[in-house]
Amino acid sequence: MFSLGAVVVVLFCSVLPASALAKSAAVSAASSARVATTGTANRSKLARDVVDTIGVANGAEPSSYGPPSASALPGYAQSYVNDFTGTRLPSGWSAFTGPPNGDTGAQWASSHTVVSNKMLQLNAWQDPAYNNEWVAGGVCQCGLARTYGAYFVRSKVSGPGATQVEMLWPTSGWPPEIDFDETSGFTDSSLASLHYSTSDQQFHSTINIDMTQWHTWGVIWTPTLVTYLVDGSVWGTVDTASAIPAQPMTLDLTQQTWCSAGWACPTSETSTDVDWVAEYVPSTNPPPATTTSTTTTTTTTVKIPATVENPVTVRPFSTDSAVLSKHLKTEIVRLARRLKSNGEKTVTLVGYGDSTASTSRDSIVSRARARAVEKFLRRELRTFRVRGITIVADGEAATSTVTANGEKLSRAMVRTVVAVLS
């Protein structure tokens, strides 16, 4: 979930090697984490260290790749692997039931978690047993908690709707939380989030990728660095040691609907398929920390200024909702027309929550609002035949103080998406 506490977005773009993906994909990332740099030697070493974590090619596997070998990650020893070959959840795993925390309109049920055909499946459908509400599946490896290590999950989604989250969750208290694959109900991107501090501050990375294809998602968690991987390539990092969890956490794999908030709501049955899970613990000589991508890295900084002249706002959203009303759509059409007339080439969309206090719920809703505006704006720009515009969309849980034309807008930005044009 996205929070621009420092009102800075860092674009961290990488191109994944062709050998790492079964299907070539263009990759771009946006992160609020500080980006560190390393030399060519470290970049080459990192590429060698993580490339085998995609798994071992095996046509008998549902995803055409089996779990990585025991030596796939130098400096680490394989501590757990499960290929879900049985017909029930393996020992140490538990299925979620009941409403998820923070989303009383959603529901988990153990019947929506299935192990069959060499896969773990989490299935969301309108369940008659729950008054035809959208019910989803979720599991945790609650029987195995660790502090530090590496986790890899090979998975895909069948379509849009329920958000898929692969995460590390604390055994007590919250935050922290490390989400290393979160779809927000979309099929064209994923988000990684590190939640920390009692005020739920967050670092984020996003990647554009086809989520309906099989991918191996991973996270390497050390005392000084959290590294996000997909298909044997690094796509995001957090190197702020004070933010990195230092307590036992478990692996959780979940679906979740947010129909009550007007987003991440399926229109047909949708599934998360998991082929396998593999985990590693540090050995005596873990590899050195590094934060580069495996190939080309470009870093750009986009700031939301403390002072904005004539800000473009899309508002007001309904409470706890990302649904675009007729009025909101009209505001977005006006924005599209302005872009066509004035020729700006970059739009930064920042969604805001329902209050001036930062909460995890506001973080979710704020990002959903920005993404909803982005989607409709792209459609309108196509209608107007406007091309070549870069759009960055994310959310800020709480409103920061921004001055426009001499007037502070802190409270005015509640339930709003602000567009910064350049």
C-alpha positions as CSV (number, residue, x, y, z in Angstrom):
1,M,0.0,0.0,0.0
2,F,1.5,3.3,-1.0
3,S,2.3,6.3,1.2
4,L,4.3,9.3,-0.1
5,G,5.4,10.4,3.4
6,A,8.4,12.2,1.9
7,V,6.4,13.3,-1.2
8,V,9.1,11.9,-3.4
9,V,8.7,9.2,-6.0
10,V,11.8,7.5,-7.4
11,L,11.5,5.7,-10.7
12,F,13.6,2.6,-10.7
13,C,13.5,0.9,-14.2
14,S,15.0,-2.3,-15.2
15,V,15.0,-4.6,-18.2
16,L,14.8,-8.3,-17.3
17,P,17.1,-10.7,-19.2
18,A,15.3,-12.7,-21.8
19,S,16.5,-16.0,-20.2
20,A,14.7,-15.0,-16.9
21,L,11.2,-14.8,-18.3
22,A,9.3,-17.4,-20.2
23,K,7.5,-14.6,-21.9
24,S,9.4,-11.3,-22.5
25,A,8.0,-8.4,-20.5
26,A,8.9,-4.7,-20.3
27,V,9.6,-3.8,-16.7
28,S,9.3,-0.5,-15.0
29,A,9.3,0.3,-11.3
30,A,8.5,3.2,-9.0
31,S,9.8,3.2,-5.5
32,S,9.8,5.6,-2.5
33,A,12.9,3.7,-1.1
34,R,16.3,5.3,-1.3
35,V,18.2,3.8,-4.2
36,A,21.9,2.9,-3.6
37,T,24.5,2.4,-6.3
38,T,27.2,-0.2,-6.8
39,G,30.0,-0.9,-9.2
40,T,30.0,-3.1,-12.3
41,A,31.6,-6.0,-10.4
42,N,28.8,-6.1,-7.8
43,R,26.1,-5.9,-10.5
44,S,27.6,-8.9,-12.3
45,K,27.9,-10.8,-9.0
46,L,24.3,-10.1,-8.1
47,A,23.1,-11.3,-11.5
48,R,25.0,-14.6,-11.0
49,D,23.8,-15.0,-7.4
50,V,20.0,-14.7,-8.0
51,V,19.4,-15.9,-11.6
52,D,18.9,-19.5,-10.6
53,T,16.1,-18.6,-8.1
54,I,13.6,-18.7,-11.0
55,G,13.6,-22.5,-10.6
56,V,14.6,-25.5,-12.6
57,A,13.1,-26.1,-16.0
58,N,10.7,-29.1,-15.8
59,G,8.0,-29.8,-18.3
60,A,6.2,-32.0,-15.8
61,E,5.5,-29.0,-13.5
62,P,2.3,-26.9,-14.0
63,S,4.4,-23.8,-14.5
64,S,7.2,-25.6,-16.5
65,Y,9.6,-24.8,-13.7
66,G,10.3,-26.8,-10.6
67,P,11.6,-25.4,-7.3
68,P,15.2,-24.0,-7.3
69,S,18.0,-26.3,-6.3
70,A,19.5,-26.4,-2.8
71,S,22.4,-24.3,-4.0
72,A,20.5,-21.8,-6.2
73,L,21.3,-18.9,-3.9
74,P,24.9,-18.5,-2.9
75,G,25.5,-17.8,0.8
76,Y,22.2,-19.5,1.7
77,A,21.0,-23.0,2.4
78,Q,17.7,-24.3,1.3
79,S,15.6,-24.9,4.5
80,Y,12.1,-25.7,3.1
81,V,10.5,-26.6,-0.2
82,N,7.0,-27.7,-1.1
83,D,5.6,-28.7,-4.5
84,F,2.0,-29.1,-3.3
85,T,1.7,-32.6,-4.7
86,G,-0.9,-33.8,-2.2
87,T,-4.6,-33.2,-1.8
88,R,-4.6,-31.1,1.4
89,L,-2.6,-28.3,2.9
90,P,0.9,-29.5,4.0
91,S,1.8,-29.7,7.7
92,G,2.5,-26.3,9.1
93,W,0.1,-24.5,6.8
94,S,-3.4,-23.2,7.8
95,A,-6.3,-21.8,5.8
96,F,-7.8,-18.4,6.8
97,T,-11.5,-18.1,7.7
98,G,-13.6,-15.1,8.6
99,P,-13.3,-11.4,7.6
100,P,-9.8,-10.0,6.9
101,N,-8.6,-7.3,9.3
102,G,-9.5,-3.8,8.0
103,D,-12.0,-5.1,5.5
104,T,-15.3,-6.1,7.1
105,G,-17.0,-6.4,3.7
106,A,-14.7,-9.3,2.7
107,Q,-14.6,-12.9,3.7
108,W,-12.2,-15.8,3.7
109,A,-13.3,-19.5,3.9
110,S,-11.2,-22.7,4.0
111,S,-13.4,-24.2,1.2
112,H,-11.8,-21.6,-1.1
113,T,-8.4,-23.1,-0.6
114,V,-7.7,-26.2,-2.6
115,V,-4.6,-28.4,-3.1
116,S,-4.9,-30.5,-6.3
117,N,-3.2,-31.0,-9.7
118,K,0.2,-30.3,-8.1
119,M,-0.9,-26.8,-7.1
120,L,-2.2,-24.7,-4.3
121,Q,-5.2,-22.8,-5.5
122,L,-6.9,-19.8,-3.8
123,N,-10.3,-19.3,-5.4
124,A,-12.7,-16.3,-5.2
125,W,-16.3,-16.7,-6.1
126,Q,-19.7,-15.6,-5.0
127,D,-20.5,-18.2,-2.4
128,P,-24.2,-19.1,-1.7
129,A,-23.1,-20.2,1.8
130,Y,-22.3,-16.5,2.5
131,N,-25.3,-14.9,0.9
132,N,-23.6,-14.8,-2.5
133,E,-20.9,-12.5,-1.2
134,W,-17.5,-12.6,-2.8
135,V,-15.4,-15.1,-0.7
136,A,-11.7,-15.7,-1.2
137,G,-8.9,-18.0,-0.1
138,G,-5.9,-17.4,2.0
139,V,-3.2,-19.4,3.8
140,C,-0.3,-18.9,6.2
141,Q,2.7,-21.0,6.9
142,C,1.9,-20.3,10.5
143,G,3.9,-23.3,11.8
144,L,7.2,-21.9,10.6
145,A,8.3,-18.4,11.7
146,R,11.8,-17.0,11.0
147,T,13.8,-13.9,11.4
148,Y,15.6,-13.2,8.1
149,G,15.9,-15.5,5.1
150,A,14.8,-15.8,1.5
151,Y,11.4,-16.8,0.2
152,F,10.3,-17.8,-3.3
153,V,6.8,-18.4,-4.6
154,R,5.9,-19.4,-8.2
155,S,2.4,-18.2,-9.0
156,K,0.0,-16.6,-11.4
157,V,-3.5,-15.2,-11.4
158,S,-6.4,-16.2,-13.7
159,G,-7.7,-12.7,-14.1
160,P,-8.5,-9.4,-12.5
161,G,-10.6,-8.9,-9.4
162,A,-9.4,-10.1,-6.0
163,T,-6.0,-8.7,-5.0
164,Q,-3.3,-11.3,-4.6
165,V,-0.7,-10.8,-1.8
166,E,2.4,-12.8,-1.0
167,M,3.8,-11.5,2.2
168,L,5.8,-11.9,5.4
169,W,3.6,-11.3,8.4
170,P,4.7,-10.8,12.1
171,T,3.9,-13.4,14.7
172,S,3.0,-10.7,17.1
173,G,2.2,-7.0,16.7
174,W,1.8,-5.0,13.5
175,P,3.7,-3.4,11.7
176,P,6.0,-4.7,10.4
177,E,4.9,-6.3,7.1
178,I,6.7,-7.2,3.9
179,D,4.5,-7.6,0.8
180,F,6.7,-8.9,-2.0
181,D,3.9,-9.4,-4.6
182,E,0.6,-7.5,-4.4
183,T,-1.7,-7.0,-7.4
184,S,-4.4,-4.7,-6.0
185,G,-6.8,-6.6,-8.3
186,F,-5.0,-5.8,-11.5
187,T,-3.3,-8.2,-13.9
188,D,-0.7,-5.8,-15.4
189,S,1.4,-4.9,-12.3
190,S,2.5,-5.8,-8.9
191,L,3.5,-3.8,-5.8
192,A,6.0,-4.5,-3.0
193,S,5.6,-2.8,0.3
194,L,7.5,-2.7,3.5
195,H,5.4,-1.4,6.5
196,Y,7.3,-0.2,9.5
197,S,6.9,2.0,12.7
198,T,3.8,2.4,14.8
199,S,2.6,5.1,12.4
200,D,2.7,2.6,9.5
201,Q,5.3,4.3,7.4
202,Q,6.0,2.5,4.1
203,F,8.5,1.9,1.3
204,H,7.1,0.8,-2.1
205,S,8.3,-0.6,-5.4
206,T,6.0,-1.3,-8.4
207,I,6.6,-3.4,-11.5
208,N,4.6,-3.6,-14.7
209,I,4.3,-7.3,-15.7
210,D,1.7,-9.8,-16.9
211,M,0.4,-11.4,-13.8
212,T,-1.6,-14.0,-15.7
213,Q,1.7,-15.7,-16.7
214,W,3.7,-17.8,-14.3
215,H,6.4,-15.9,-12.4
216,T,8.7,-16.7,-9.5
217,W,8.3,-14.0,-6.9
218,G,11.0,-13.7,-4.2
219,V,12.2,-11.7,-1.3
220,I,15.6,-11.8,0.4
221,W,15.4,-10.3,3.9
222,T,18.6,-9.4,5.8
223,P,19.2,-7.1,8.8
224,T,20.3,-4.3,6.4
225,L,18.5,-5.0,3.1
226,V,15.2,-6.2,1.7
227,T,15.5,-7.3,-2.0
228,Y,12.5,-8.0,-4.2
229,L,13.0,-10.5,-7.1
230,V,11.0,-11.8,-10.0
231,D,12.1,-14.7,-12.3
232,G,15.7,-14.5,-11.1
233,S,16.1,-10.7,-11.4
234,V,16.1,-7.9,-8.8
235,W,13.4,-5.3,-9.3
236,G,13.3,-3.4,-6.0
237,T,15.1,-2.9,-2.7
238,V,14.8,-1.2,0.7
239,D,18.2,-0.4,2.3
240,T,17.0,1.7,5.3
241,A,18.1,-0.6,8.1
242,S,16.0,1.1,10.7
243,A,12.9,0.2,8.8
244,I,13.7,-3.5,8.2
245,P,11.9,-5.9,10.6
246,A,14.0,-7.8,13.1
247,Q,11.4,-10.2,14.5
248,P,9.9,-13.5,13.6
249,M,7.6,-13.5,10.6
250,T,5.6,-16.1,8.6
251,L,4.9,-16.6,4.9
252,D,1.3,-15.7,4.0
253,L,-0.4,-16.2,0.6
254,T,-3.8,-14.6,0.2
255,Q,-6.6,-13.3,-2.0
256,Q,-8.7,-10.4,-0.8
257,T,-11.7,-8.5,-2.2
258,W,-12.4,-4.8,-1.5
259,C,-15.9,-4.7,-3.0
260,S,-17.2,-2.6,-0.2
261,A,-14.6,0.1,-1.2
262,G,-15.5,-0.1,-4.9
263,W,-12.3,-1.8,-6.1
264,A,-10.5,-5.2,-6.3
265,C,-14.0,-6.6,-6.8
266,P,-14.3,-9.6,-9.2
267,T,-16.9,-9.8,-11.8
268,S,-16.3,-13.5,-12.3
269,E,-14.6,-16.4,-10.5
270,T,-10.8,-15.8,-10.2
271,S,-8.0,-17.9,-8.9
272,T,-4.4,-17.6,-7.6
273,D,-2.4,-20.7,-8.6
274,V,0.7,-21.5,-6.7
275,D,3.1,-24.2,-8.1
276,W,5.6,-24.3,-5.3
277,V,7.3,-22.5,-2.4
278,A,11.0,-22.6,-1.6
279,E,12.8,-21.0,1.3
280,Y,16.4,-20.4,2.3
281,V,18.3,-19.4,5.5
282,P,21.7,-17.6,5.6
283,S,24.7,-19.9,5.7
284,T,28.1,-18.9,7.1
285,N,29.0,-16.6,4.2
286,P,25.9,-14.7,2.9
287,P,26.5,-12.7,-0.3
288,P,27.2,-8.9,0.1
289,A,24.3,-6.6,0.2
290,T,23.6,-4.8,-3.1
291,T,20.7,-2.9,-4.6
292,T,21.2,-2.8,-8.4
293,S,19.2,-4.4,-11.1
294,T,20.7,-7.1,-13.2
295,T,20.9,-5.0,-16.4
296,T,20.2,-1.4,-17.2
297,T,19.1,0.9,-14.3
298,T,17.7,4.4,-14.8
299,T,16.9,6.6,-11.8
300,T,14.6,9.6,-12.0
301,T,13.1,11.7,-9.2
302,V,9.6,13.2,-9.4
303,K,8.7,15.6,-6.6
304,I,5.3,16.9,-5.5
305,P,6.3,20.5,-4.7
306,A,5.6,22.1,-1.4
307,T,4.0,24.9,-3.4
308,V,1.7,24.1,-6.4
309,E,0.3,26.8,-8.7
310,N,-3.3,26.0,-9.7
311,P,-3.3,22.3,-8.8
312,V,-5.5,19.9,-10.7
313,T,-7.7,18.0,-8.4
314,V,-10.2,15.2,-8.9
315,R,-12.7,15.2,-6.0
316,P,-14.6,14.4,-3.8
317,F,-14.5,10.6,-3.6
318,S,-17.1,8.9,-1.4
319,T,-15.9,7.8,2.0
320,D,-13.9,4.6,1.9
321,S,-14.4,4.3,-1.9
322,A,-12.5,4.5,-5.2
323,V,-15.6,4.4,-7.4
324,L,-15.6,7.1,-10.1
325,S,-18.9,9.0,-10.0
326,K,-20.2,10.9,-13.0
327,H,-18.8,14.1,-11.5
328,L,-15.3,12.5,-11.0
329,K,-15.3,11.2,-14.6
330,T,-16.1,14.7,-15.8
331,E,-13.2,16.1,-13.8
332,I,-10.9,13.5,-15.5
333,V,-12.2,14.4,-18.9
334,R,-11.3,18.0,-18.2
335,L,-7.8,16.9,-17.2
336,A,-7.4,15.0,-20.5
337,R,-8.5,18.0,-22.5
338,R,-6.0,20.2,-20.7
339,L,-3.2,17.8,-21.4
340,K,-4.2,17.8,-25.1
341,S,-4.3,21.6,-25.2
342,N,-1.2,22.5,-23.1
343,G,1.2,19.7,-24.1
344,E,2.4,18.6,-20.7
345,K,4.3,15.3,-21.0
346,T,4.3,14.0,-17.4
347,V,1.4,13.5,-14.9
348,T,1.9,12.4,-11.3
349,L,-1.4,11.3,-9.7
350,V,-1.4,11.1,-5.9
351,G,-4.4,9.7,-4.2
352,Y,-5.4,10.7,-0.6
353,G,-7.4,8.9,2.0
354,D,-10.3,9.9,4.2
355,S,-8.5,11.7,7.0
356,T,-5.3,13.6,7.8
357,A,-4.1,10.6,9.9
358,S,-2.1,7.9,8.2
359,T,-3.7,4.5,8.5
360,S,-3.2,1.2,6.7
361,R,-6.8,1.4,5.4
362,D,-6.3,4.9,4.0
363,S,-3.1,3.8,2.3
364,I,-5.1,1.1,0.4
365,V,-7.9,3.4,-0.5
366,S,-5.6,6.3,-1.6
367,R,-3.7,4.1,-4.0
368,A,-6.9,2.6,-5.4
369,R,-8.2,6.1,-6.1
370,A,-5.0,7.1,-8.0
371,R,-5.1,3.9,-10.0
372,A,-8.8,4.4,-10.9
373,V,-8.1,8.0,-12.1
374,E,-5.1,6.7,-14.1
375,K,-7.1,4.0,-15.8
376,F,-9.9,6.4,-16.8
377,L,-7.5,9.1,-17.8
378,R,-5.6,6.8,-20.1
379,R,-8.9,5.8,-21.8
380,E,-9.8,9.5,-22.4
381,L,-6.3,10.3,-23.7
382,R,-6.7,7.5,-26.3
383,T,-10.1,8.9,-27.2
384,F,-8.5,12.3,-27.8
385,R,-5.6,10.7,-29.7
386,V,-3.1,12.1,-27.2
387,R,0.2,10.1,-27.0
388,G,3.6,10.3,-25.4
389,I,2.4,11.2,-21.9
390,T,4.0,9.5,-18.9
391,I,1.6,8.8,-16.0
392,V,2.7,7.8,-12.5
393,A,0.0,6.9,-10.0
394,D,0.3,6.1,-6.4
395,G,-1.3,7.0,-3.1
396,E,-0.5,8.8,0.1
397,A,-2.3,7.6,3.2
398,A,-2.3,10.9,5.0
399,T,-2.4,14.4,3.6
400,S,0.8,16.4,3.7
401,T,0.7,20.2,3.8
402,V,0.9,21.6,0.3
403,T,0.4,25.3,-0.4
404,A,-1.5,26.4,-3.6
405,N,-1.8,30.0,-4.4
406,G,-0.9,31.0,-0.9
407,E,-3.5,28.7,0.8
408,K,-2.7,25.5,2.6
409,L,-4.5,22.5,1.2
410,S,-3.9,19.9,3.8
411,R,-7.5,19.2,4.7
412,A,-8.7,20.0,1.2
413,M,-6.9,17.0,-0.2
414,V,-8.9,14.5,1.8
415,R,-10.8,12.1,-0.5
416,T,-9.0,13.6,-3.5
417,V,-6.6,12.7,-6.3
418,V,-4.1,15.5,-7.0
419,A,-2.5,15.7,-10.5
420,V,0.9,17.4,-10.8
421,L,1.6,18.2,-14.5
422,S,5.0,18.9,-16.0
